Amino acid sequence: MSQPPSSNTASSEMKRALVEAGFEIFRTRGEEIILAERPRENLIMDSGVRLRLTVPLEVVVVFRAQKADFPNENESDLFERVRQLAEAALPAGFSEKGVAVTRIEDPGDAERTLDVFYEITYAKTVGRLTEALPDLRLAMSIEKRVSSDR
């Protein structure tokens, strides 16, 4: 198994390889390269897909439901919706790694909550980037946000 890079130079090489493979980088945070999606030509967003530069490498996908889309549902129901959505990643070997409830504050008033995200992180370890590419493509292709019309 190859050792993933840990230095800034190696991280830059990994980002370059991802771009060459057709991915767009949203940002790098610590040991994670966060991939981008473009819902419109002039809009770039966090896709919810990450490549974690650990030993071994890890492909990470964050699935979520937003409370505003389901105002009458409780937390356990929202997490169940997220797990149903994430079933698309299970046959590829992804497994649940953690849950989080993220409160989105009003930037002008920290006491006011705009929305709450119910998130479940799934991940899969791989030996090297060439093994990660199909999993990254799969993760980019599947829906990661529960829609209210599901």
C-alpha positions in Angstrom: 0.0 0.0 0.0 1.4 3.4 -0.9 1.8 6.1 1.6 -0.3 9.2 1.0 1.3 12.5 1.1 1.5 14.6 4.2 3.5 17.6 3.2 2.1 20.7 1.5 4.0 19.8 -1.7 2.6 16.3 -1.7 -0.9 17.7 -1.0 -0.4 20.1 -4.0 0.5 17.1 -6.2 -2.6 15.2 -5.0 -4.8 18.2 -5.9 -3.1 18.5 -9.3 -3.8 14.8 -9.9 -7.5 15.2 -8.9 -7.8 18.2 -11.3 -6.2 16.2 -14.1 -8.8 13.4 -13.3 -11.6 15.9 -13.9 -12.4 17.1 -10.4 -12.7 20.6 -9.3 -11.3 21.6 -5.9 -13.4 23.7 -3.5 -10.8 24.1 -0.8 -8.2 22.3 1.3 -8.8 22.1 5.0 -6.1 20.4 7.1 -5.6 16.9 5.6 -8.8 17.1 3.6 -9.3 18.0 0.0 -12.9 19.1 -0.5 -14.3 18.7 -4.0 -16.5 21.3 -5.6 -19.7 21.1 -7.6 -21.1 23.7 -9.9 -24.9 23.9 -9.9 -24.6 26.8 -12.3 -21.6 28.1 -14.3 -21.0 31.1 -12.0 -21.6 29.2 -8.7 -19.1 26.9 -7.0 -20.2 25.0 -3.8 -18.9 22.4 -1.4 -20.0 19.0 -2.9 -20.0 17.1 0.4 -17.2 14.9 -1.0 -13.7 14.9 0.4 -10.5 13.0 0.0 -8.8 12.7 3.4 -5.0 12.5 3.1 -4.5 9.9 5.8 -2.8 6.5 5.9 -4.7 4.9 4.2 -6.5 7.5 2.1 -10.2 7.9 2.8 -13.0 9.0 0.6 -15.6 10.8 2.7 -19.2 11.8 1.8 -21.5 13.9 3.9 -25.2 13.3 3.5 -27.8 15.6 5.0 -31.4 16.7 5.6 -32.4 20.3 6.4 -34.9 20.9 9.1 -36.5 23.7 7.0 -37.5 21.1 4.4 -39.2 18.9 7.0 -40.3 21.3 9.8 -42.7 18.8 11.4 -40.3 15.9 11.6 -38.2 15.0 14.7 -34.5 14.4 14.7 -34.6 10.6 14.5 -36.9 10.8 11.4 -34.6 13.2 9.7 -31.6 11.0 10.3 -33.6 8.0 9.0 -34.2 10.0 5.8 -30.5 10.7 5.5 -29.7 7.0 6.0 -32.1 6.0 3.2 -30.5 8.5 0.9 -27.0 7.2 1.7 -28.0 3.6 0.8 -26.7 4.4 -2.7 -23.2 4.4 -1.4 -23.3 1.2 0.6 -22.8 -1.3 -2.2 -19.5 0.5 -3.0 -18.2 -0.2 0.5 -19.0 3.1 2.2 -19.9 2.8 5.9 -21.3 5.2 8.5 -18.6 7.1 10.5 -20.6 9.7 12.4 -23.5 11.9 12.8 -23.8 15.7 13.5 -26.4 18.3 14.0 -25.2 21.6 12.6 -27.0 24.8 13.5 -26.8 27.5 10.8 -26.8 30.9 12.5 -28.0 34.2 11.1 -24.8 36.1 10.3 -26.3 39.3 11.6 -27.8 37.7 14.8 -26.1 34.7 16.4 -29.1 34.1 18.6 -31.2 33.4 15.5 -31.1 30.0 13.8 -31.7 30.0 10.0 -31.7 26.3 9.6 -30.5 23.0 11.2 -28.6 20.4 9.1 -28.8 16.7 10.2 -25.7 15.1 8.7 -24.3 11.6 8.5 -20.7 11.1 7.3 -19.9 7.9 5.4 -16.3 6.9 4.4 -14.3 4.3 2.6 -10.6 3.6 2.9 -8.5 3.1 -0.2 -4.8 2.4 -0.7 -4.0 5.1 -3.3 -5.5 7.8 -5.5 -6.1 5.5 -8.5 -8.3 3.4 -6.2 -10.1 6.4 -4.9 -11.1 7.9 -8.2 -14.0 5.6 -9.0 -15.4 6.2 -5.4 -15.0 9.9 -5.7 -16.9 9.8 -9.1 -19.6 7.7 -7.5 -19.8 10.1 -4.5 -20.1 13.1 -6.8 -22.8 11.5 -8.9 -25.2 10.5 -6.1 -27.6 12.9 -4.3 -26.3 14.0 -0.9 -29.2 16.2 0.3 -32.6 14.8 1.1 -35.2 16.6 -1.0 -38.6 17.5 0.4 -40.2 15.9 -2.7 -38.7 12.4 -2.0 
